[in-house]
């Protein structure tokens, strides 16, 4: 199952969850009314005489209060989770790691996350550490892949080798890229709403238990204290009935996704011993009645479906388990039974002994393998159904040994390039990263335009103007292939800026781009990516308004024309456009809809991307395929940048042929 099918399935499961939630609320409402009716009869000493024996509005009031508790609890929790992954990580006891941290274990983790982000072509997630957790576990959270966070326990840093930690991060990146995170957050909100009823009942019982009996000897019927205890007990039991069914839903949704994420981790790292070793160590700790993957934080149960391993053991493991058994997961990965491993803390010298040669990005390594005719061995995980191209394949499946033909389309990455240390350092500091973004759009091509940009910097960044020009000089010496990866690496630091600082930075970026009264494609690409990831609306859930690509014919023709227009020759661009639309005649695109490069307005392109963001998940890969069909062969860096920009706007993964254009290494 590819990325877009996963997203479509997530949308279907969301509707199913809402339906089941409504049924659970209905059942709870009926149960509450039934219990309260019995309590009322008990209080009044009446017999079952029918609805007329109850006060007016009795059942309506009960139902309203019940809905208020459940609905209010759900809305309250969803509001708390509005920040997305950062809110979840903090609620789980996480501490945000500064992107420029130099602490040994933290730096190793940050480097791995940066590598995986560059390999997958998404913004680098923010990284949290669960300092108080000695177990081996991790989770990813967020509403969108470019607004994600990754949280790792302290035990994972202490007990896992670099390869194993890389496997764990690969597992979490699969959840990011497969759209699992949004569903996980919705589950948190829904279950919290149902749990509110049980919590309210528990508080009533505690309140009743603390009360003294105020009933006189002459009064008949149960005392107020006894009624309060009975009412609280009824709500408590009914609330936990809702939690029972809610956990069943959560468990059913989570288990299969773990198999997919395990297989994806192997595909990312091309090393089954990575995620396999981590799971074997979890099994070893659990076997010895140690921490295993257990999370001790009070909110662990609430987030249990998000973790790498089972956060809380459960007596009814087959019924409520959010994760498949470790033994079953290992058999899926290795194709045979394997033994568990010791998980003692790794010596500091051993950690230092791990070579940093594998800091070369996985995609760069994979591209090198393909170019040399070698294909990295991937274990048998076909049964899990994961495809590493996320659904961008043509209608007939491509075999692994055909990957070299796609690699031949890449013209820019014969040799991996290294990001200068000073640029990497700037990308990891919030204030320096904002200056770095501005430096990326400075242009010396026209002296007059460059002087205008410098004047703008002196006006709005008087203290940092010299630093911006210094960064620009370093960027000019770099290969242009580094521009967008550097931007991706800067995202965690840029997210540390407050909303006003981000607004000012976006405004300054727009002024610098508009200095020459026009916008180039490279400027549009950079500005679009930055705005999509840092604007006020970044990360918010987007509803589907268009279900088929045919509903956006004009916008589709515009983007195909833009991609075809990367070729300077108008005739070649028209031929590329015709070739692309001919590959999908069912869309009904016409040759006359071709737009020449000189006629393209990037403001109109931005409006088109806004509409494509509201396109149904299963329709998005068709647009990417059409743009690939219209691109030059071999794929130029300018074409790859444009496709990367479109994928960022659509919140879609980058095709492998595009990622292969960015073979980057990080300095040791």
Long-range contacts (C-beta under 8 A, 24 or more apart in sequence): 1-260, 1-385, 1-386, 1-387, 2-387, 2-389, 2-390, 2-391, 2-393, 2-621, 3-177, 3-178, 3-179, 3-390, 3-391, 3-652, 3-653, 4-390, 4-391, 4-617, 4-618, 4-620, 4-621, 4-652, 5-391, 5-617, 5-618, 6-178, 6-179, 6-180, 6-260, 7-178, 7-179, 7-617, 7-618, 8-616, 8-617, 8-618, 10-179, 10-180, 10-182, 10-183, 10-617, 11-544, 11-616, 11-617, 13-183, 13-253, 14-183, 14-186, 17-183, 17-186, 17-187, 17-190, 17-249, 17-253, 20-245, 20-249, 21-190, 21-193, 21-194, 24-194, 24-242, 24-245, 24-246, 25-66, 25-67, 25-70, 25-71, 25-194, 25-242, 27-241, 27-242, 28-66, 28-70, 28-194, 28-197, 28-238, 28-239, 28-241, 28-242, 29-62, 29-63, 29-66, 29-67, 31-238, 31-241, 32-62, 32-63, 32-66, 32-197, 32-234, 32-235, 32-238, 33-59, 33-62, 33-63, 35-231, 35-234, 35-235, 35-238, 36-62, 36-231, 36-234, 39-227, 39-230, 39-231, 39-234, 42-221, 42-222, 42-230, 43-221, 43-222, 43-227, 44-221, 45-220, 45-221, 66-197, 69-196, 69-197, 69-200, 70-193, 70-194, 70-196, 70-197, 70-242, 71-193, 72-193, 72-196, 73-192, 73-193, 73-194, 73-195, 73-196, 73-197, 74-189, 74-190, 74-192, 74-193, 74-196, 75-193, 76-192, 77-188, 77-189, 77-192, 77-193, 78-189, 81-185, 81-188, 81-189, 84-141, 84-142, 84-143, 84-144, 84-147, 84-148, 84-149, 84-185, 84-539, 85-125, 85-126, 85-140, 85-141, 85-142, 85-143, 85-147, 85-148, 85-149, 85-181, 86-126, 86-149, 88-139, 88-141, 88-149, 88-151, 88-185, 88-188, 88-303, 88-306, 89-128, 89-141, 89-149, 89-151, 90-128, 91-299, 91-302, 91-303, 92-130, 92-139, 92-151, 92-295, 92-297, 92-299, 92-300, 92-303, 93-130, 93-131, 93-132, 93-133, 93-297, 93-299, 94-128, 94-129, 94-130, 94-151, 95-128, 95-129, 95-130, 95-131, 96-126, 96-127, 96-128, 97-127, 97-128, 97-129, 98-428, 98-496, 99-427, 99-428, 99-429, 99-492, 99-493, 99-496, 100-425, 100-428, 100-429, 100-493, 104-348, 104-351, 104-352, 105-157, 105-158, 105-351, 106-157, 108-157, 108-162, 108-165, 108-351, 108-354, 109-152, 109-157, 109-165, 109-169, 111-356, 111-359, 111-666, 112-162, 112-165, 112-166, 112-169, 113-150, 113-169, 114-489, 114-666, 115-166, 115-359, 115-361, 115-362, 115-666, 116-166, 116-169, 116-170, 116-173, 116-268, 116-362, 117-173, 117-488, 117-489, 118-361, 118-363, 118-485, 118-488, 118-489, 118-662, 118-664, 119-268, 119-361, 119-362, 119-363, 119-364, 119-659, 120-173, 120-177, 120-268, 120-363, 120-653, 120-654, 120-659, 121-488, 121-644, 121-647, 121-653, 121-654, 121-658, 121-659, 121-662, 122-146, 122-148, 122-176, 122-177, 122-488, 122-653, 122-654, 123-147, 123-148, 123-488, 123-491, 123-533, 123-648, 124-488, 124-489, 124-490, 124-491, 124-492, 125-149, 125-150, 125-176, 125-492, 126-150, 126-492, 126-495, 127-151, 127-152, 127-492, 128-152, 129-153, 129-154, 129-157, 130-154, 130-295, 130-297, 132-296, 132-297, 133-291, 133-295, 133-296, 133-297, 134-158, 134-291, 135-282, 135-285, 135-291, 135-292, 135-293, 135-294, 135-295, 135-309, 136-160, 136-168, 136-278, 136-281, 136-282, 136-285, 136-291, 136-292, 136-293, 136-308, 136-309, 136-343, 137-282, 137-293, 137-295, 137-307, 137-308, 137-309, 137-311, 138-168, 138-169, 138-171, 138-172, 138-307, 138-308, 139-172, 139-175, 139-303, 139-306, 139-307, 139-308, 140-172, 140-173, 140-175, 140-176, 140-180, 140-181, 140-306, 141-181, 141-184, 141-185, 141-306, 142-176, 142-181, 142-182, 142-185, 142-539, 143-181, 143-182, 143-185, 143-539, 143-540, 143-541, 144-182, 144-538, 144-539, 144-651, 145-176, 145-177, 145-179, 145-181, 145-651, 145-653, 146-491, 146-532, 146-533, 146-538, 146-539, 146-648, 146-651, 147-533, 147-538, 147-539, 148-176, 148-181, 153-295, 155-291, 156-278, 158-345, 158-346, 159-281, 159-343, 159-344, 159-345, 159-346, 160-277, 160-278, 160-281, 160-346, 161-277, 161-346, 161-350, 161-354, 162-351, 162-354, 162-358, 163-269, 163-271, 163-273, 163-274, 163-277, 163-358, 164-273, 164-274, 164-275, 164-277, 164-278, 164-281, 165-278, 166-269, 166-271, 166-274, 166-358, 167-265, 167-266, 167-269, 167-271, 167-273, 167-274, 167-275, 167-276, 167-277, 167-278, 168-265, 168-274, 168-275, 168-278, 168-308, 170-264, 170-265, 170-266, 170-267, 170-268, 170-269, 170-274, 170-275, 171-261, 171-262, 171-264, 171-265, 171-275, 171-308, 172-261, 172-308, 173-264, 173-265, 173-268, 174-260, 174-261, 174-264, 174-265, 174-268, 174-386, 175-257, 175-261, 175-306, 177-264, 177-390, 177-653, 178-257, 178-260, 178-261, 178-264, 179-617, 180-257, 180-261, 181-306, 182-541, 183-253, 184-305, 184-306, 187-249, 187-250, 187-253, 187-305, 188-302, 188-303, 190-246, 191-243, 191-246, 191-247, 191-250, 191-302, 192-302, 194-239, 194-242, 194-243, 194-246, 195-239, 195-242, 195-243, 195-246, 196-239, 197-235, 197-238, 197-239, 197-242, 198-235, 198-236, 198-238, 198-239, 198-240, 198-242, 198-243, 199-239, 200-235, 200-239, 201-231, 201-232, 201-233, 201-234, 201-235, 201-236, 201-237, 201-238, 201-239, 202-232, 202-236, 203-232, 204-228, 204-229, 204-231, 204-232, 204-235, 205-229, 205-232, 205-233, 205-236, 206-232, 207-232, 208-232, 247-320, 248-319, 248-320, 250-304, 250-305, 250-322, 251-305, 251-319, 251-320, 251-321, 251-322, 253-305, 254-305, 254-322, 254-323, 255-321, 255-322, 255-323, 255-324, 258-323, 258-324, 258-329, 259-324, 259-329, 259-332, 259-384, 260-384, 260-385, 260-386, 262-329, 262-332, 262-333, 262-381, 262-384, 263-332, 263-333, 263-381, 263-384, 263-385, 263-386, 264-386, 264-388, 266-333, 266-378, 266-379, 266-381, 267-378, 267-381, 267-386, 267-388, 268-362, 269-362, 270-362, 270-365, 270-366, 270-376, 270-377, 270-378, 272-333, 272-334, 272-379, 275-333, 276-330, 276-333, 276-334, 276-338, 277-341, 278-308, 279-309, 279-326, 279-329, 279-330, 279-333, 280-330, 280-338, 280-339, 280-340, 280-341, 281-340, 281-341, 281-342, 281-343, 282-309, 282-326, 282-343, 283-326, 283-327, 283-330, 283-340, 283-341, 284-340, 284-341, 284-342, 284-343, 285-343, 286-326, 287-340, 290-343, 332-381, 332-383, 332-384, 333-379, 333-381, 334-379, 335-379, 335-380, 356-668, 359-665, 359-666, 359-668, 360-416, 360-663, 360-665, 361-416, 361-662, 361-663, 361-664, 361-665, 361-666, 363-656, 363-659, 363-660, 363-662, 363-663, 364-413, 364-416, 364-662, 364-663, 364-664, 364-665, 366-660, 367-407, 367-410, 367-413, 367-660, 367-663, 368-416, 368-663, 370-403, 370-404, 370-406, 370-407, 370-660, 371-404, 371-407, 371-414, 373-404, 375-400, 375-401, 375-403, 388-656, 389-655, 389-656, 390-621, 390-652, 390-653, 390-655, 391-621, 392-621, 392-624, 392-625, 392-628, 392-655, 392-656, 394-625, 403-656, 406-656, 406-657, 406-660, 407-657, 407-660, 408-634, 409-633, 409-634, 409-635, 409-657, 410-634, 410-635, 410-657, 410-660, 410-661, 411-634, 411-635, 411-636, 411-637, 412-481, 412-635, 412-636, 412-637, 412-640, 412-661, 413-481, 413-660, 413-661, 413-662, 413-663, 415-663, 416-663, 416-664, 416-665, 417-478, 417-479, 417-481, 417-482, 417-663, 417-664, 417-665, 418-664, 418-665, 418-666, 418-667, 419-478, 419-482, 419-485, 419-486, 419-489, 419-664, 419-665, 419-666, 419-667, 420-474, 420-477, 420-478, 420-667, 421-667, 422-471, 422-474, 423-471, 423-474, 423-475, 423-478, 423-482, 423-486, 424-489, 424-666, 424-667, 426-471, 426-490, 427-486, 427-489, 427-490, 427-493, 428-489, 428-490, 428-492, 428-493, 429-493, 430-493, 430-494, 430-496, 430-497, 431-464, 432-467, 432-493, 433-490, 433-493, 433-494, 434-494, 434-497, 434-501, 434-505, 435-461, 435-464, 435-467, 435-468, 435-471, 436-471, 436-486, 436-490, 437-487, 437-490, 437-494, 437-505, 437-509, 437-526, 437-530, 438-468, 438-505, 438-508, 438-509, 438-512, 439-468, 439-469, 439-471, 439-472, 439-475, 440-475, 440-483, 440-486, 440-487, 440-526, 441-509, 441-512, 441-513, 441-523, 441-526, 441-527, 442-468, 442-469, 442-472, 442-512, 443-516, 444-472, 444-476, 446-516, 448-516, 449-515, 449-516, 452-515, 452-516, 453-512, 453-515, 456-508, 456-511, 456-512, 456-515, 457-512, 460-504, 460-508, 460-511, 461-508, 480-637, 481-637, 481-661, 481-662, 481-663, 481-664, 482-664, 483-522, 483-526, 483-641, 484-525, 484-526, 484-529, 484-641, 484-644, 484-662, 485-662, 485-664, 487-526, 487-529, 487-530, 491-533, 491-534, 494-533, 494-534, 495-534, 499-536, 502-534, 502-535, 503-536, 505-534, 506-530, 506-531, 506-534, 506-535, 519-602, 521-562, 521-566, 521-602, 521-638, 521-641, 521-642, 522-638, 522-641, 524-602, 524-605, 524-606, 524-645, 525-641, 525-642, 525-644, 525-645, 528-606, 528-609, 528-645, 528-648, 528-649, 529-644, 529-645, 529-648, 532-648, 532-649, 533-648, 542-613, 542-614, 542-651, 543-614, 544-614, 544-615, 544-616, 544-617, 545-611, 545-614, 546-611, 546-614, 546-615, 546-616, 546-619, 547-615, 547-616, 547-619, 548-616, 548-619, 549-587, 549-615, 549-619, 549-622, 549-623, 550-586, 550-587, 550-588, 552-608, 552-611, 552-612, 552-615, 553-587, 553-588, 553-589, 553-593, 554-593, 555-608, 555-611, 555-612, 556-587, 556-589, 556-623, 556-626, 557-581, 557-589, 557-590, 557-593, 557-594, 557-595, 558-595, 558-600, 558-604, 558-605, 558-608, 559-605, 559-608, 559-612, 559-623, 559-626, 559-627, 559-646, 560-589, 560-626, 560-627, 560-630, 561-593, 561-594, 561-595, 561-596, 561-597, 561-600, 562-595, 562-597, 562-600, 562-605, 562-642, 563-627, 563-630, 563-631, 563-639, 563-642, 563-643, 564-594, 564-630, 564-631, 565-595, 565-596, 565-597, 565-600, 566-631, 566-632, 566-636, 566-638, 566-639, 566-642, 567-632, 570-596, 570-597, 573-597, 576-630, 576-631, 576-632, 577-630, 579-629, 579-630, 580-626, 580-627, 580-629, 580-630, 581-626, 583-625, 583-626, 583-629, 584-622, 584-625, 584-626, 587-622, 609-646, 609-649, 609-650, 612-646, 612-649, 612-650, 613-649, 613-650, 613-651, 615-650, 620-650, 620-652, 621-652, 623-650, 624-650, 624-652, 624-655, 628-655, 628-657, 635-661, 637-661
